[in-house]
Amino acid sequence: MKPLILCYVEDCWAYFTDKPLAEQWGDDWNDAPYEHNAGEPYEYAERLAFEGEFDQPCTNQCNSSYSVERINAGAIPWLVTSRWSSGKCVVIAAGTGIDEFIKLVRDAGGDVYRKVTA
């Protein structure tokens, strides 16, 4: 089984893929601002809900200058602890493994919710 890595974040949802980031795609992932154009991945291996004091690339901007393609290429991380956060400073970039994502969100004082199947 291939490791699952972060490929997209929208609101409180984090999407993970087992594909290389350059091969993972969704609607309008090459358009900026991503927050007004991009859709969730066409295919993904897992989706987690999370909460915490995080900023996303579009936080405090009317129209960010980023596309999902640029974010996944490393131009900016998907999540950074808010400057108002009282927790540990955490940066979560595209390509972060799912287990590391869970650890980092918890390190920042947040929580992650995973659907459990029987």
C-alpha angles and dihedrals in degrees: 000000000000119000116260116238134189113263106158142015126196122172105309096345127097119193124207131197137189091213127091108269092243089060097045113093146171138177112306094351089151094056128093134245088045093191091065099035114029126088129201117283116289087231131009136172099221142358124206130191116222139177132197144109098294135146120215125205090267096048112128092002131109092207119005119211092231135102122197087247091059093043091051089048089059103260091133135351121260093232136021125173110261117259085236092056118114091203134087117300107256131179120195116190133186110279095038109145118246095245091048090047091056091047093048094048089050091045087058091053095260134121135234125210120205126186109241117213122200 
